[in-house]
């Protein structure tokens, strides 16, 4: 059995990124079309990245670096080089030329090799991409099969492969590239952030409080994609002219749903109207059939009022409506006179004002539009801690008399509330620095990695995260250890960041004495990277800063390692 190897290449990035399971399914399917025998997928865990510096001025090093990542030996007959996920405009002629040259060299190095280059769109005939594939003399004759496949499923064999990839390949490939309904829902749910606080809901007649507020600001793209699919499945097949629809988004306070549905309307050629308050319903200009979208349905009263007002005007309503979230697990919206579907269902833990514990002790209501820049409240922190696991401390300075006997298991905390904590860390780092997309440096440890994964989801991997191994941090002054690890990814990242004089935020789960943060700071300075702040999620230290470096904990409480 031969191996099918894959390398996913991302350009103008400063860090490797995880390769997610959904794209592995595409590789497996494509492998079945490429091969003439059973194969074993050698799945990549992280992308190969090309920095802006390499991209512009070090072309030979790009060629050498990418070549060094390819499989050697005769066991691997099949290889996929994946450039999708990059805007075509960012690839550039130079990189395309080198990718084609690398492909040609690899297939010529052994017999019967097959290689697929996946690109966002087919390079034009005038592109330098085609030169190594078509005009490289004797190597062209020795090369195996090379196929170039664009996102729309169009493909071209540069060598061999005249038989093609089978009937219906174009349509099937394009369909496989699109995320499944289930993976899209998972993306949506990962980006709807459950904020913990004391939120005021309801009206004067029936006031109540909610423990959670669900922030959709990071999920606009997913809302739009799922709304398009819902429209095409539920409504468009029954409509002779989808352009005759008027999409109406109902949302107050924020604009996330409005932004998503405006994009849907533009894509489908529909009209779009927005409703920010119930008073606007009677003044809407509506043509054709109206389709209702709601950001959240709590009790259904606003929903019923909007439907009643529109029907009272004689507006023709689509047979179904759509809500992004329904916040009451027991609320039946499918059985209403105008049924309403939802993208997901959540629970906001609603209580009456008279029964609200936070009201009893005089805690003010949380402003959902501002609390992302605020530190964690004591009430929320201890609610989280008391509902999480506790464990003995594993890491600490060698000269510490004792480690914490018990402390909150921050990995467990990040599993439950990592999206909310990650958003606070992102908001804080952006407020501190000049960069739109922040740079985080943290220990390479299992628990903080769970928070980093949430950061990557919310930032769509636009941030740079440098993970420094624990054994390096334990001996940060060792020149011998740094020399021995010079080829590791974290050092390569720091060298590039230092060359560009970038600023970074140190991130860790907590600070007890600051030993880990000082080690990270020392290493950053060696590489010319300027730390602008240290952000521990918890701060147990008596210190206010870190030897002059500003420290911005999300929660601070004094505790010594003799016990917590």
N, C-alpha and C positions, 0 to 999 in steps of 0.2 A: 504494500500500500504506500502510495506517495503522499507527501505533505503538500497542503495548500497553505502557503504563507501569505500574510497580509501586512502591509505597512501603510498606516494612515498618516498623511503629511499635512500639517497645518502651517501656514506662513504668517510672518510678522507677529509671532507670538514669542513670549519669553519663558514659557514653561511647558513641559509635557502635560497632556490632559488625558483623563480616563477615556477609554473606548467603551461605549455602552453596549449592553446586550442587544438592543434593537438593531444596531448596524451589523452585529455579528450574524444575525439571521439573514440579512441581505447577502453577506459574504458566503454563507453556507449555500444559499439558493444559487448564487452566481457560480459557485464552484461546481455545482451539478451541471451547469450548462457548459462550462469551459472544459471539463475533463472527459476523458474517455475511459476512466477507471475509477474505482472507489478511492476517495482521498480522505485524509485526516486534516481538519482545520487547525492550523497553528495560530491561535487567536492572539492579537496584540493586546496588552494591558494598557498601554499608553501610546499617545501619538508621538511621531517624530516632529519636532518643531524647528522652524527656521526663523531666526530673529530678523528684525528690521535691518540691523547692522550687517548681518550676513547677506541679506537679500540685496542690499545695494552695492556692497563693495568687496565681497569676498567670494566670488563665484566659484573659484577653484576649490575653496574649502567646503562650500556647499556640496559640490560634486563628490568630493572625497568623503565627507561626513555621511551623505545619503548612501553612497555605495557601501560604506562600512556597516550599515544597518541591514543590508540584504542578506538572505540566507546563502551559505556557501555549501559546497559538496553536492553530490549527485542525488541525495535523498529527496530534495525538493524539486519537483518538476513544474509546479504551478505557483504563480505569484500574482498578487493584486497590489498595485500602487494606487492608493485612493487619495485624490486631491479634492474630492467633493467636501462641502462644508466651508470652503473658501469662496468668497466672491471671485468670479473669473477676472475681474479688473485688478485684483491684488496679486494674481499669479505672476504676471509679467513674462515677457519673451525670454529673458535669460533663464529663469527657473524652468520654464517649459522646455527649453532647449536641453538643459541638463537632465531633466527627468527622462526625456526621450532618449538621450544618449546612454543614460544608466540602464534603461530598459533594453536597448539594443545590445549593450555589452553583456548584460546578465543572460539574455537568451542565447547569445552566441557562445557562451562559456561552456555549455554542455548540450548534448543532443536532446531533442524532443521536448524542449522547454516551452511553456505557454505562459504569457504574461498579459494581464489586463491593466490598462491605465484608465481610471475612472476620473472624469473631469466634469466641472459644472456645465460646460457647453463645449461643443466641438470647436477646436481652434480653426481659424480660417486657413485657406490654402496658402496664403502668403506668410503664415506664422513660421518662425524659426523652429517650432516644435517638430515640423515634419522633416527637417533637414537630416538629422541623424537616422531617422527611420527609413528614408528613401534614397539618400544620396551619400552613403558612407562607404562606398567601395566594397572591398572583399568581405567586410564584416556583415554587410547586408545579406550576402549569400549564405553565411554561416548561421545567421540568426534563426531562432525558432519562430513560433507564432506570437504575434503581438496584436492585440485588439484595443482600440480606443473607444470608450463608451461614455456618452454624455448623459446628464441627468434625465433628459427626455426619452432615453432608451435608444436613440440613434447610435449606430456603431459602425466602425470601419476597421477592417483588418489591414494593418501595415505590412504584415508578413503572413503568408499562409491563410488558413481559415476560410477559404472560399466557400466552404459549405455553410458558413454562418453559425448562428447560435440557436437555431431552432425556430419553428413557427410561433408567431406571437410574442417573440422576445421583447420587442420594443414596448408593447403595452404592459407586459408582465413586469419588466424591469422598473418602469415608471411607477407602477402600483406598489412594488416592493420598496421603493425608495420612500414612499409616503408613510408616515407613522401610522400604525394601526389605531383603531378607535380606543383600544385598551391602553396602549402606551401614551396616547394623547391625553387620556383622562388622568393617567398617573402623573404626567407632566403638569397638568392643571392643578391637581391636588397638592403636588409638591410646591407649587408657586403661590397658592392661596395661603397666606400666612395667618396663623391663629395667634393673635395678640392677646396676652393675658392682662387683665386690668379690671377697672370698675366703670362699666359703660352704661350710660343713660339711654334707655330705649322706651318706646311707648309714647303716650300722649298725656295730657293733663288729667284726663278722666281715668286712664288705666296706666299709671306710671310703674315702671319696673326697671330692674338692673340686670345687666348681663355680665358674666365672667369673661366672655370672649368677644373679640371683634375680628372679623375675617377680612383681611386686607387683600384685595385683588389686583393691586397695582403692578405686581410683577408678572401677572398672568394674562395680559392683554392679548398677546399673540395667540395663546392657546384658546382663549375665549373666542376670538375671531375664527380660528380654524374649526373649532367644534360647532360654532353657530352656522358656518357655511355647510358643513356636513349635515347638520340637522335640517337646515332649509332644503337641501337637495333631496334628502330622504323623505321628509314629512310633507313638504309643500310643493316644491317645484315640479315633481312628476305630475301632479294634478293640475298644474297651471299651464295654460297655453302660452303665456307670455310672462316669464319671471320678472321682466322689467316693469310689469304693471304692479309690483308690490311696493308698499311703503313700509319700511322698517322703522319701528318706534322703540327707542331705548328709554326705560324709566329708571332713573337713578338720581338721588339727591346727595349733596355733600361732596362726592368725588366724581371723577369723569372717566373712570376706567372702562365701564361698560359702554359709555358714549363713544370713546375712542375705538373700541373693538368693533362696534356695530357700524360706525361711520366707514371703517375700512371694508367691512363686509358689503355694505351698500355700494361702495365704489367698485369693488371687484365684480359684483353681479349686475351693475347698471341699474340698481334700484334707487328709489327716493329714500331719504332718511330724515326723521324728525326725532328730537330729544325732548324728554319731559323731566324737568328738575323739581317741579312741585305739582301737586294735583290741580292747582288753579290753571296751569298751562294747557290742560287737556282740551278744554272747550275752544281754544284759539288755534289749535293745530290745523295746518293746511294739509289735507290728506287726499291723495288720488289713488284709485284702484283699491286693492285689498290691503288692509293694515295687518302687520305681523308684530306682535308685542314681545319685547324682551325686558326682563327685570334682572337687576343685579342680585337682589336678595329678597326672598319672601319669608317673613317671620310669622305673621298670623293670617295673612291672606286678605286683610281688610283693604289695604291700598290696592291690591290686585283687583278686588271686586269693585272698588270705586272707579278705577280706570276703565274697566270693562263696561260698567254701567253707564258712565258718561259718554263713552264712544258709541255704544249702542243707542243711547238716547239721541245722539246726533244723526243716527242712520248710517253710521260708518260700517262698511262690510269688513268683518274681522276674519282673519285666517282661522281654520278650524282648531288650531292649537297655538299655545304661547310657549315661551321658553324662559326659565330662570337659571341664572348661573348657580346659585345655591338656594336651598331651602333649609332654614335653620331649626326647624322643629321636626324631629324624627317621626312624629305621629301625624303630621299634617297631610291630609289627603288632597292633593291638587289635581290628580288625574281624574277624579270623579266630579269635578266642577262642571257647570254648564258650558264654560269654555275651559277645556282641560289644559293643564300646564305641565310640561316636562321640565326636568332639571338636569344640569350637567353633573352636579354632585349634591350630596346632602350632608349637613354637619349639625353639631349641637352647640348652642351658645350658652347653655347653663343659665337660663333665665330664672329670676326670682322676683317676687313682688317687693316693692320698696319697703314695706313693713317687715319683711322677712330677711332683708339684706344685711348680712353681718358687717359688711364694710360701711354701710350707712350708720349702723348702730355705733361704731367706734369713730365716726366722724371723718372718714376718708372721702376726699373729694372725688368727683367723677373724672375719669381719664378722657382726655381729648384725643380721639383716634387719629386726628390729622397732625398731631404734634408729638406724640409719645415716642416715636422712633428715635428721637434725638435725646431722650431722657434716660437716666440710669434706671436700673431695675428697682422697683419698689420693694421694701422689706416684706410687705404682706405677700407679694407675688413670689419672691425668692423662697420664703419659708414654706409657702404652699407647695412649691416645686420640690424642695428638699424633703419635706415630710412625706411626699408621695413617691420618692425615688429611693433607689438602693444606696446604702452606705458601704464603704470598704476601707481597708487599711491602705495607707499611701505606699506606692511602689517606688517612686523616684524621688530623689532629694540629694542635697550636697553630701559629699563623703564625710565631712567633718561634723554633720549634724548629730547631736546626741541621740535623738530618736526621730522617727518620722511620725506623721499623724497616725494615731491609733485607728481613727475612723474619720472619714470625710465624705461628703456627697460624691457619689459615682458620677462624674461629669459626663462620661460617655452615655450613661442612662438619661441624664438631663438633656443632652443634645439630641438623643433619639426622640424625646417627647417634645421639646421646645426649641430644637436647633434652628428651625426656620426663623423664628422670632428673634432669637439671640443673634443669628447671623445677620439679619437685617439691621439690627442695632449696630453691630460691628462695622458693617458696610457704610451706614449713614455717618457714624463717627469718623471713620477713616477718611471719607470724602470731605467732611467738614474740616479735617486737620490738614489735608494736603492739597496740592494743586492739580492732581490727576483725577480724571473722571473715573478711571478704572484702577483701583488701588493695588498695591503690592504688599502681600503679607508674608512674613517669615515666622515660622513656628517650628517646634520640635517635631520630629518624625515619630509620632506616638499614636497609638490606636484611638485614644479617646478624643484628642483634639482633631484627629482626622475626620471624625464624625461631624464636627462643626465645619471643617473645611469642605466636606462634600456638600453641605447645605449652602455654603458660600458659592461653590461652583454652580449649583443649580440656579440660584437666584441671579448670579452674575452671567449666566450662560457661558461660563469659562472665559470671560473677558478679563478677570483679574489674574494676577500672577501670584502663585503661591510657591514659596521655597520651603522645602521640608529638610531640616538639618538633622541627621541621625543622632540618636542619644549618645552613642559612644564618642562622637566628635565633640558634643557639648560637654561631656564629662572630662574631656582633656583638650579644651579649646586652645591652649597655648602650645600644643605639640606641633612643631614644624614637621616632624616625621610623619605624623598621622595625616596632616593636611596634604603633604606631598604624595602619600600613598593613595589618597582618594581624589587626586586631581582630575581624573576622567569621569567622576560621578556627576550625575545630572545637576545636583544642587550647586556644585562648584561652577559648572558651566553657566548656569543661570546667573550666579552672583558675579562672575567675570563680565558677562554682558551688561548686567545692570550697573556695575561699577563703571564700565567704560562710558555709559550714557549718563552717569551721575544721577542715578535715580534715587528717590527717597522711598523708605519702606516703613511699615508698621509692624512691630513685633507683637505676635499674638500667642497667648497661652491660656490654658484652662484656669490656672490660678497662680498667685504669687504668695509664697510664704516668706522667703528671705531674699528672693530676686536673683538667686544663683544662676538659674537657667537663662533668664533674660540678660544678665550681664555677659554670659558666655556667647549668646547670640549677638549681642551688641559688639563684642570684641571681634567676632568673626566678620560681621558686616563691615567694620572699619578696615579690616585687612584687605577687603575687596573693593573699597572705595564707595560702598553703599551707605547712605546717610539714614540712620534710624530717626524718625521724627516723633515717634511716640511708642509707648508700650501699653497694650490693651490686654490686661488680664480680665477674664470674665469675673473671677472672684479675687479680691485682694485681702489677704490676712495680715499683711505687713503693717508695722507702725510707720513706715516711711511714706512720704507724700510723693516723692519722685524717685528716679533711679539714677543716682549720681548726676543729677542735672537734666536727665531725660524725662519729659513729661509722662506721667502715668495716668491713664483714664480707665479705671476699673468700671465694669458695669454694676458691681456691687462690692462694697467694702465693709468688712467686719474684722475686728481685731481677734487674732487667735495665734497661739504659739504652738510649736511642734511638740511640746510636752503633752499635748492633748487638745482635743477640740470638743 
